[in-house]
Amino acid sequence: MTEQEKNDLLNDVKSYLRITWNEEDEDLSKMIDRNIAYFKTVTGSDVDFVNDGQNRQLLLDRCRYVRNHAVEEFEENFRSEIMNLQFRLYVVEETTNGTT
């Protein structure tokens, strides 16, 4: 992910969380990085949060849960979306590898 893409993602997260100040940008950037790592762990592959709106929305929602100290509820409330993401990435991977 380029610096511009990271900055755009940070701005989207700030907008989604209704944050208009810049004092928390460093903490928010770290939170975004941790959430991206979470999705990589959950899916077993890199996730496109730049070009895929569904993925980006899921990241925004995870950031909202982390920000509100309710991250333990995220997987329960977004189980179907996480499974859908895993399935879509699996299909893409299998198609790319030529096994489907």
C-alpha positions as CSV (number, residue, x, y, z in Angstrom):
1,M,0.0,0.0,0.0
2,T,1.4,3.4,-1.0
3,E,1.7,6.3,1.4
4,Q,-1.1,8.1,-0.5
5,E,-3.4,5.0,-0.1
6,K,-2.6,4.8,3.6
7,N,-3.4,8.5,4.0
8,D,-6.7,8.1,2.1
9,L,-7.5,5.1,4.3
10,L,-6.7,7.2,7.4
11,N,-8.9,10.0,6.2
12,D,-11.8,7.5,5.5
13,V,-11.4,6.0,9.1
14,K,-11.4,9.5,10.6
15,S,-14.5,10.5,8.6
16,Y,-16.3,7.2,9.5
17,L,-15.5,7.7,13.2
18,R,-16.4,11.4,13.0
19,I,-12.9,12.6,14.0
20,T,-12.1,16.1,12.7
21,W,-8.8,16.7,14.6
22,N,-5.3,15.5,13.7
23,E,-3.9,14.8,17.2
24,E,-4.8,11.1,17.0
25,D,-3.5,10.4,13.5
26,E,-0.5,8.4,14.7
27,D,-2.6,6.2,17.0
28,L,-5.3,5.8,14.3
29,S,-2.6,4.8,11.8
30,K,-1.3,2.1,14.2
31,M,-4.9,0.9,14.8
32,I,-5.4,0.6,11.0
33,D,-2.2,-1.4,10.7
34,R,-3.2,-3.7,13.5
35,N,-6.6,-4.2,11.9
36,I,-5.1,-5.0,8.5
37,A,-2.8,-7.5,10.2
38,Y,-5.9,-9.0,11.9
39,F,-7.6,-9.5,8.5
40,K,-4.5,-11.0,7.1
41,T,-4.4,-13.5,10.0
42,V,-8.1,-14.3,9.7
43,T,-8.0,-14.8,5.9
44,G,-4.5,-16.2,5.4
45,S,-3.7,-13.7,2.7
46,D,-3.4,-10.0,1.9
47,V,-6.7,-8.2,1.7
48,D,-7.3,-5.3,-0.7
49,F,-8.7,-2.4,1.3
50,V,-7.9,0.1,-1.4
51,N,-10.0,-1.0,-4.4
52,D,-12.6,-3.3,-2.8
53,G,-15.5,-1.4,-1.1
54,Q,-16.7,-4.4,0.8
55,N,-13.3,-5.0,2.3
56,R,-12.8,-1.4,3.1
57,Q,-16.2,-1.2,4.9
58,L,-15.3,-4.2,7.0
59,L,-12.1,-2.5,8.0
60,L,-13.9,0.7,8.9
61,D,-16.4,-1.3,11.1
62,R,-13.5,-3.1,12.8
63,C,-11.9,0.2,13.5
64,R,-15.2,1.5,15.0
65,Y,-15.4,-1.5,17.3
66,V,-11.7,-1.1,18.4
67,R,-12.3,2.6,19.0
68,N,-15.3,1.9,21.1
69,H,-13.6,-0.8,23.2
70,A,-15.9,-3.5,21.9
71,V,-13.6,-5.5,19.7
72,E,-14.6,-8.7,21.4
73,E,-18.0,-8.3,19.8
74,F,-16.8,-7.8,16.3
75,E,-16.4,-11.4,15.2
76,E,-19.8,-12.3,16.5
77,N,-21.5,-9.4,14.9
78,F,-19.7,-9.6,11.6
79,R,-19.3,-13.4,11.2
80,S,-21.1,-13.6,7.9
81,E,-19.1,-10.7,6.4
82,I,-15.8,-12.3,7.6
83,M,-16.8,-15.7,6.1
84,N,-17.8,-14.0,2.9
85,L,-14.4,-12.2,2.7
86,Q,-12.6,-15.5,3.4
87,F,-14.6,-17.2,0.7
88,R,-14.0,-14.5,-1.9
89,L,-10.3,-14.5,-1.2
90,Y,-10.2,-18.3,-1.5
91,V,-12.0,-18.2,-4.8
92,V,-9.6,-15.6,-6.2
93,E,-6.6,-17.5,-5.0
94,E,-7.8,-20.7,-6.4
95,T,-8.7,-19.1,-9.7
96,T,-5.3,-17.3,-9.9
97,N,-3.5,-20.6,-9.2
98,G,-5.4,-22.3,-12.0
99,T,-7.0,-25.0,-9.8
100,T,-10.6,-24.0,-10.4
